């Protein structure tokens, strides 16, 4: 992904991502907006600078998944009246996209498990929820290639 013309199609995603700038201790929760093969974008109350290296955490159930990327752009967001920033992050290597896609699937499975408990009082293990989600929903999961 470059700062000029986009190389990859973006796909909308609604996930919370925990971001930590390299060399800083503070971890902030931000809303992920979309993902592509080259990177992702997210909304933050913090202004990131191009070149910032960011460690991102995706809490899914009891598992903590992490990947690293570089901020390539940041601009004020017009999505809300509050002062927020839209940030573009490129993955540092192609493997990061596959990790992000797996994390997105795990989040869908976790949401499915929680919905089953809330709506039907069904308590599913992670493996049971994954099996059901794959059988019922995986075919509708967007193909991003």
TORPA-4810 file (N, C-alpha, C, O; in nm, 3 decimals):
<nodes>
NODE_1_0.085_-0.117_0.000_0.000_0.000_0.000_0.089_0.123_0.000_0.191_0.125_0.070_X
NODE_2_0.055_0.223_-0.075_0.134_0.345_-0.081_0.050_0.463_-0.038_-0.072_0.453_-0.024_X
NODE_3_0.116_0.577_-0.017_0.041_0.695_0.023_-0.032_0.755_-0.095_-0.122_0.838_-0.076_X
NODE_4_0.002_0.717_-0.216_-0.067_0.765_-0.335_-0.188_0.680_-0.364_-0.281_0.673_-0.284_X
NODE_5_-0.186_0.616_-0.478_-0.297_0.533_-0.522_-0.308_0.404_-0.441_-0.207_0.340_-0.410_X
NODE_6_-0.432_0.366_-0.406_-0.453_0.242_-0.331_-0.432_0.122_-0.419_-0.469_0.120_-0.536_X
NODE_7_-0.371_0.020_-0.361_-0.340_-0.102_-0.435_-0.439_-0.214_-0.406_-0.446_-0.310_-0.483_X
NODE_8_-0.516_-0.205_-0.296_-0.600_-0.316_-0.254_-0.741_-0.267_-0.223_-0.761_-0.153_-0.182_X
NODE_9_-0.838_-0.354_-0.244_-0.977_-0.323_-0.212_-0.996_-0.329_-0.062_-0.945_-0.420_0.004_X
NODE_10_-1.069_-0.233_-0.007_-1.098_-0.231_0.137_-1.227_-0.306_0.165_-1.321_-0.304_0.085_X
NODE_11_-1.230_-0.372_0.280_-1.349_-0.446_0.322_-1.387_-0.397_0.461_-1.303_-0.397_0.551_X
NODE_12_-1.513_-0.354_0.480_-1.554_-0.302_0.611_-1.544_-0.406_0.722_-1.573_-0.524_0.701_X
NODE_13_-1.501_-0.361_0.839_-1.488_-0.445_0.956_-1.527_-0.361_1.077_-1.492_-0.244_1.085_X
NODE_14_-1.598_-0.420_1.170_-1.629_-0.352_1.296_-1.570_-0.435_1.409_-1.630_-0.532_1.456_X
NODE_15_-1.451_-0.395_1.453_-1.383_-0.462_1.562_-1.316_-0.356_1.648_-1.282_-0.248_1.601_X
NODE_16_-1.298_-0.388_1.775_-1.218_-0.302_1.862_-1.075_-0.353_1.857_-1.051_-0.473_1.869_X
NODE_17_-0.983_-0.262_1.840_-0.842_-0.297_1.835_-0.770_-0.218_1.945_-0.795_-0.099_1.963_X
NODE_18_-0.682_-0.285_2.017_-0.601_-0.221_2.120_-0.470_-0.179_2.055_-0.397_-0.263_2.004_X
NODE_19_-0.441_-0.048_2.055_-0.321_0.003_1.988_-0.220_0.057_2.088_-0.255_0.122_2.187_X
NODE_20_-0.095_0.029_2.060_0.015_0.079_2.142_0.128_0.122_2.049_0.181_0.042_1.973_X
NODE_21_0.164_0.251_2.057_0.276_0.299_1.977_0.404_0.233_2.028_0.423_0.217_2.149_X
NODE_22_0.490_0.197_1.935_0.618_0.137_1.973_0.694_0.235_2.063_0.706_0.353_2.031_X
NODE_23_0.745_0.185_2.175_0.819_0.268_2.268_0.734_0.338_2.372_0.788_0.410_2.456_X
NODE_24_0.601_0.320_2.368_0.511_0.381_2.465_0.444_0.273_2.549_0.432_0.159_2.504_X
NODE_25_0.402_0.308_2.668_0.334_0.211_2.755_0.182_0.214_2.739_0.116_0.113_2.759_X
NODE_26_0.127_0.330_2.703_-0.018_0.346_2.697_-0.078_0.261_2.585_-0.028_0.258_2.473_X
NODE_27_-0.187_0.192_2.619_-0.263_0.112_2.523_-0.402_0.174_2.513_-0.467_0.197_2.614_X
NODE_28_-0.447_0.201_2.391_-0.576_0.266_2.369_-0.665_0.177_2.282_-0.618_0.115_2.187_X
NODE_29_-0.794_0.173_2.316_-0.891_0.098_2.236_-0.942_0.190_2.125_-0.984_0.303_2.151_X
NODE_30_-0.939_0.140_2.001_-0.987_0.216_1.886_-1.079_0.127_1.803_-1.078_0.004_1.816_X
NODE_31_-1.159_0.190_1.718_-1.252_0.118_1.632_-1.191_0.095_1.495_-1.159_0.190_1.423_X
NODE_32_-1.175_-0.030_1.460_-1.126_-0.066_1.328_-1.237_-0.040_1.227_-1.352_-0.072_1.253_X
NODE_33_-1.203_0.018_1.111_-1.303_0.051_1.009_-1.303_-0.045_0.892_-1.408_-0.090_0.846_X
NODE_34_-1.183_-0.076_0.842_-1.176_-0.166_0.727_-1.040_-0.234_0.721_-0.947_-0.198_0.792_X
NODE_35_-1.034_-0.334_0.634_-0.911_-0.411_0.619_-0.892_-0.440_0.471_-0.989_-0.452_0.396_X
NODE_36_-0.768_-0.452_0.430_-0.735_-0.494_0.294_-0.611_-0.582_0.304_-0.555_-0.602_0.411_X
NODE_37_-0.570_-0.634_0.191_-0.451_-0.719_0.190_-0.328_-0.640_0.235_-0.234_-0.698_0.289_X
NODE_38_-0.328_-0.508_0.212_-0.212_-0.427_0.246_-0.213_-0.365_0.384_-0.107_-0.328_0.435_X
NODE_39_-0.330_-0.353_0.446_-0.336_-0.289_0.577_-0.478_-0.273_0.627_-0.568_-0.348_0.589_X
NODE_40_-0.497_-0.174_0.713_-0.628_-0.150_0.773_-0.639_-0.003_0.811_-0.539_0.070_0.811_X
NODE_41_-0.760_0.041_0.842_-0.777_0.176_0.895_-0.857_0.167_1.024_-0.934_0.073_1.045_X
NODE_42_-0.837_0.267_1.110_-0.910_0.271_1.236_-0.929_0.415_1.278_-0.859_0.505_1.232_X
NODE_43_-1.027_0.436_1.366_-1.061_0.568_1.420_-1.001_0.577_1.559_-1.008_0.482_1.637_X
NODE_44_-0.942_0.694_1.591_-0.883_0.712_1.723_-0.904_0.854_1.772_-0.928_0.946_1.693_X
NODE_45_-0.895_0.871_1.902_-0.896_1.005_1.959_-0.753_1.059_1.964_-0.733_1.178_1.988_X
NODE_46_-0.656_0.972_1.942_-0.515_1.010_1.939_-0.472_1.036_1.796_-0.518_0.969_1.703_X
NODE_47_-0.386_1.133_1.778_-0.329_1.162_1.647_-0.203_1.080_1.630_-0.105_1.100_1.702_X
NODE_48_-0.204_0.989_1.536_-0.085_0.913_1.501_-0.013_0.986_1.389_-0.075_1.060_1.312_X
NODE_49_0.115_0.964_1.379_0.196_1.029_1.276_0.245_0.925_1.175_0.277_0.813_1.213_X
NODE_50_0.250_0.962_1.047_0.309_0.869_0.950_0.448_0.826_0.996_0.530_0.907_1.038_X
NODE_51_0.471_0.695_0.986_0.598_0.639_1.032_0.589_0.575_1.169_0.674_0.494_1.205_X
NODE_52_0.485_0.610_1.248_0.468_0.546_1.379_0.451_0.395_1.360_0.374_0.352_1.273_X
NODE_53_0.520_0.317_1.438_0.501_0.172_1.440_0.403_0.142_1.554_0.422_0.188_1.666_X
NODE_54_0.300_0.066_1.523_0.193_0.040_1.618_0.175_-0.110_1.637_0.162_-0.185_1.540_X
NODE_55_0.174_-0.151_1.762_0.143_-0.289_1.799_-0.007_-0.293_1.825_-0.058_-0.218_1.908_X
NODE_56_-0.077_-0.382_1.756_-0.222_-0.393_1.769_-0.259_-0.524_1.834_-0.207_-0.630_1.798_X
NODE_57_-0.350_-0.517_1.930_-0.400_-0.636_1.997_-0.548_-0.652_1.968_-0.623_-0.555_1.968_X
NODE_58_-0.588_-0.775_1.945_-0.726_-0.808_1.916_-0.773_-0.908_2.020_-0.755_-1.029_2.001_X
NODE_59_-0.834_-0.862_2.130_-0.879_-0.958_2.231_-1.002_-1.035_2.181_-1.105_-0.977_2.149_X
NODE_60_-0.987_-1.166_2.175_-1.097_-1.254_2.133_-1.111_-1.359_2.240_-1.025_-1.447_2.253_X
NODE_61_-1.218_-1.352_2.318_-1.234_-1.446_2.429_-1.118_-1.430_2.524_-1.088_-1.319_2.570_X
NODE_62_-1.051_-1.539_2.554_-0.936_-1.533_2.645_-0.804_-1.527_2.569_-0.698_-1.525_2.630_X
NODE_63_-0.810_-1.525_2.436_-0.690_-1.524_2.354_-0.654_-1.380_2.319_-0.742_-1.300_2.286_X
NODE_64_-0.528_-1.348_2.326_-0.479_-1.216_2.287_-0.394_-1.231_2.162_-0.287_-1.292_2.165_X
NODE_65_-0.442_-1.175_2.051_-0.372_-1.183_1.924_-0.309_-1.048_1.894_-0.370_-0.944_1.921_X
NODE_66_-0.188_-1.049_1.837_-0.118_-0.923_1.812_-0.056_-0.923_1.673_-0.014_-1.026_1.621_X
NODE_67_-0.051_-0.805_1.615_0.024_-0.784_1.493_0.076_-0.641_1.492_0.031_-0.557_1.570_X
NODE_68_0.170_-0.615_1.402_0.238_-0.486_1.399_0.222_-0.423_1.262_0.222_-0.491_1.160_X
NODE_69_0.208_-0.290_1.261_0.197_-0.217_1.135_0.255_-0.078_1.148_0.294_-0.034_1.256_X
NODE_70_0.261_-0.009_1.035_0.315_0.126_1.030_0.206_0.223_0.983_0.138_0.197_0.883_X
NODE_71_0.191_0.334_1.055_0.095_0.436_1.015_0.147_0.503_0.887_0.262_0.547_0.882_X
NODE_72_0.062_0.509_0.784_0.103_0.574_0.660_0.026_0.703_0.636_0.069_0.787_0.556_X
NODE_73_-0.088_0.720_0.703_-0.160_0.847_0.696_-0.248_0.862_0.819_-0.287_0.763_0.882_X
NODE_74_-0.279_0.986_0.852_-0.370_1.018_0.962_-0.435_1.152_0.929_-0.367_1.246_0.889_X
NODE_75_-0.567_1.159_0.946_-0.637_1.284_0.917_-0.759_1.297_1.007_-0.814_1.196_1.053_X
NODE_76_-0.802_1.421_1.032_-0.924_1.439_1.112_-1.041_1.367_1.045_-1.057_1.372_0.923_X
NODE_77_-1.122_1.300_1.126_-1.237_1.224_1.074_-1.361_1.311_1.076_-1.381_1.390_1.169_X
NODE_78_-1.444_1.297_0.976_-1.571_1.369_0.973_-1.687_1.278_1.011_-1.803_1.310_0.982_X
NODE_79_-1.658_1.165_1.077_-1.764_1.069_1.110_-1.847_1.111_1.231_-1.963_1.073_1.242_X
NODE_80_-1.790_1.189_1.321_-1.862_1.231_1.442_-1.828_1.375_1.472_-1.729_1.427_1.421_X
NODE_81_-1.910_1.442_1.556_-1.878_1.580_1.593_-1.757_1.590_1.686_-1.696_1.697_1.696_X
NODE_82_-1.720_1.482_1.752_-1.602_1.483_1.839_-1.475_1.488_1.754_-1.478_1.452_1.636_X
NODE_83_-1.367_1.532_1.812_-1.240_1.536_1.739_-1.181_1.395_1.739_-1.129_1.348_1.840_X
NODE_84_-1.189_1.332_1.625_-1.135_1.198_1.606_-1.047_1.198_1.482_-1.055_1.287_1.398_X
NODE_85_-0.963_1.097_1.473_-0.872_1.085_1.360_-0.893_0.952_1.291_-0.911_0.849_1.356_X
NODE_86_-0.892_0.955_1.159_-0.890_0.833_1.079_-0.743_0.804_1.048_-0.669_0.894_1.007_X
NODE_87_-0.703_0.680_1.068_-0.563_0.642_1.052_-0.551_0.525_0.956_-0.629_0.430_0.962_X
NODE_88_-0.453_0.532_0.867_-0.425_0.423_0.776_-0.296_0.354_0.818_-0.195_0.419_0.842_X
NODE_89_-0.301_0.223_0.827_-0.188_0.145_0.873_-0.157_0.037_0.770_-0.248_-0.032_0.724_X
NODE_90_-0.030_0.024_0.734_0.006_-0.085_0.643_0.068_-0.198_0.725_0.142_-0.174_0.821_X
NODE_91_0.037_-0.320_0.685_0.097_-0.435_0.749_0.244_-0.439_0.709_0.281_-0.406_0.597_X
NODE_92_0.328_-0.481_0.803_0.471_-0.483_0.776_0.513_-0.599_0.688_0.621_-0.597_0.628_X
NODE_93_0.427_-0.701_0.680_0.453_-0.809_0.584_0.319_-0.873_0.547_0.219_-0.855_0.615_X
NODE_94_0.319_-0.948_0.439_0.196_-1.008_0.387_0.132_-1.104_0.486_0.010_-1.121_0.486_X
NODE_95_0.211_-1.167_0.570_0.158_-1.262_0.668_0.062_-1.193_0.764_-0.031_-1.256_0.814_X
NODE_96_0.083_-1.064_0.790_-0.004_-0.991_0.883_-0.149_-0.990_0.836_-0.240_-0.995_0.919_X
NODE_97_-0.172_-0.982_0.705_-0.308_-0.984_0.654_-0.378_-1.114_0.691_-0.493_-1.113_0.734_X
NODE_98_-0.308_-1.224_0.674_-0.369_-1.354_0.704_-0.397_-1.367_0.854_-0.497_-1.427_0.894_X
NODE_99_-0.308_-1.312_0.935_-0.332_-1.311_1.079_-0.455_-1.227_1.110_-0.540_-1.269_1.188_X
NODE_100_-0.465_-1.108_1.048_-0.580_-1.021_1.071_-0.710_-1.088_1.027_-0.812_-1.075_1.094_X
NODE_101_-0.706_-1.158_0.916_-0.827_-1.229_0.867_-0.867_-1.339_0.964_-0.986_-1.358_0.991_X
NODE_102_-0.770_-1.412_1.016_-0.799_-1.517_1.114_-0.859_-1.455_1.241_-0.953_-1.510_1.299_X
NODE_103_-0.805_-1.342_1.283_-0.858_-1.274_1.401_-1.001_-1.231_1.376_-1.086_-1.245_1.464_X
NODE_104_-1.028_-1.178_1.257_-1.165_-1.137_1.224_-1.261_-1.256_1.231_-1.372_-1.242_1.283_X
NODE_105_-1.220_-1.371_1.180_-1.304_-1.490_1.188_-1.325_-1.532_1.333_-1.436_-1.571_1.371_X
NODE_106_-1.220_-1.525_1.413_-1.234_-1.561_1.555_-1.330_-1.466_1.625_-1.406_-1.509_1.712_X
NODE_107_-1.328_-1.339_1.589_-1.422_-1.243_1.649_-1.565_-1.278_1.609_-1.656_-1.270_1.692_X
NODE_108_-1.586_-1.317_1.484_-1.720_-1.359_1.440_-1.766_-1.481_1.518_-1.883_-1.488_1.559_X
NODE_109_-1.678_-1.576_1.540_-1.713_-1.696_1.617_-1.745_-1.659_1.761_-1.841_-1.711_1.818_X
NODE_110_-1.668_-1.570_1.819_-1.694_-1.527_1.957_-1.827_-1.455_1.967_-1.901_-1.476_2.063_X
NODE_111_-1.859_-1.370_1.870_-1.989_-1.301_1.869_-2.103_-1.402_1.854_-2.208_-1.388_1.917_X
NODE_112_-2.082_-1.504_1.771_-2.181_-1.609_1.755_-2.204_-1.681_1.887_-2.318_-1.705_1.928_X
NODE_113_-2.094_-1.715_1.955_-2.104_-1.785_2.085_-2.180_-1.700_2.186_-2.266_-1.750_2.258_X
NODE_114_-2.149_-1.571_2.193_-2.217_-1.481_2.286_-2.365_-1.465_2.250_-2.449_-1.459_2.340_X
NODE_115_-2.396_-1.458_2.122_-2.536_-1.445_2.079_-2.615_-1.570_2.115_-2.731_-1.561_2.155_X
NODE_116_-2.553_-1.687_2.100_-2.621_-1.811_2.138_-2.653_-1.813_2.287_-2.761_-1.857_2.327_X
NODE_117_-2.561_-1.766_2.368_-2.584_-1.761_2.513_-2.693_-1.660_2.548_-2.781_-1.688_2.629_X
NODE_118_-2.686_-1.544_2.487_-2.781_-1.436_2.518_-2.922_-1.467_2.466_-3.020_-1.449_2.539_X
NODE_119_-2.932_-1.512_2.343_-3.063_-1.532_2.281_-3.128_-1.666_2.314_-3.250_-1.675_2.324_X
NODE_120_-3.046_-1.770_2.331_-3.102_-1.905_2.346_-3.056_-1.975_2.474_-3.088_-2.092_2.495_X
NODE_121_-2.983_-1.905_2.559_-2.928_-1.963_2.683_-2.845_-2.088_2.656_-2.842_-2.180_2.737_X
NODE_122_-2.778_-2.090_2.541_-2.690_-2.202_2.505_-2.547_-2.163_2.540_-2.496_-2.063_2.490_X
NODE_123_-2.485_-2.241_2.624_-2.347_-2.217_2.661_-2.259_-2.310_2.577_-2.259_-2.432_2.597_X
NODE_124_-2.186_-2.251_2.483_-2.101_-2.328_2.392_-1.955_-2.307_2.427_-1.914_-2.198_2.466_X
NODE_125_-1.876_-2.412_2.412_-1.731_-2.395_2.423_-1.683_-2.324_2.297_-1.758_-2.311_2.200_X
NODE_126_-1.560_-2.278_2.299_-1.504_-2.215_2.180_-1.503_-2.309_2.061_-1.533_-2.268_1.949_X
NODE_127_-1.469_-2.436_2.085_-1.466_-2.534_1.976_-1.605_-2.562_1.922_-1.623_-2.574_1.800_X
NODE_128_-1.704_-2.573_2.012_-1.842_-2.596_1.966_-1.892_-2.478_1.884_-1.953_-2.496_1.779_X
NODE_129_-1.866_-2.357_1.933_-1.909_-2.237_1.861_-1.841_-2.229_1.724_-1.905_-2.196_1.625_X
NODE_130_-1.712_-2.260_1.719_-1.639_-2.257_1.592_-1.698_-2.357_1.494_-1.718_-2.325_1.377_X
NODE_131_-1.725_-2.478_1.541_-1.783_-2.579_1.454_-1.917_-2.537_1.396_-1.941_-2.552_1.277_X
NODE_132_-2.004_-2.483_1.482_-2.136_-2.438_1.435_-2.122_-2.318_1.340_-2.188_-2.312_1.236_X
NODE_133_-2.037_-2.222_1.377_-2.021_-2.102_1.294_-1.968_-2.140_1.156_-2.016_-2.089_1.055_X
NODE_134_-1.870_-2.229_1.152_-1.814_-2.272_1.024_-1.921_-2.337_0.938_-1.932_-2.309_0.819_X
NODE_135_-2.001_-2.423_1.000_-2.106_-2.493_0.926_-2.215_-2.397_0.878_-2.263_-2.410_0.765_X
NODE_136_-2.254_-2.300_0.961_-2.367_-2.212_0.930_-2.328_-2.083_0.858_-2.406_-2.032_0.777_X
NODE_137_-2.209_-2.031_0.886_-2.179_-1.894_0.843_-2.055_-1.878_0.757_-2.041_-1.777_0.688_X
NODE_138_-1.965_-1.973_0.758_-1.836_-1.954_0.691_-1.850_-1.926_0.542_-1.772_-1.849_0.486_X
NODE_139_-1.949_-1.986_0.478_-1.966_-1.965_0.334_-2.001_-1.819_0.302_-1.974_-1.772_0.192_X
NODE_140_-2.060_-1.749_0.399_-2.096_-1.607_0.378_-1.983_-1.513_0.419_-1.992_-1.392_0.396_X
NODE_141_-1.877_-1.566_0.480_-1.765_-1.482_0.521_-1.698_-1.431_0.393_-1.666_-1.511_0.305_X
NODE_142_-1.675_-1.300_0.382_-1.625_-1.244_0.255_-1.492_-1.304_0.213_-1.401_-1.322_0.293_X
NODE_143_-1.485_-1.334_0.084_-1.359_-1.378_0.026_-1.281_-1.252_-0.011_-1.326_-1.176_-0.096_X
NODE_144_-1.169_-1.231_0.051_-1.096_-1.107_0.034_-0.982_-1.116_-0.069_-0.895_-1.030_-0.071_X
NODE_145_-0.983_-1.217_-0.152_-0.874_-1.230_-0.250_-0.925_-1.198_-0.388_-0.849_-1.203_-0.485_X
</nodes>
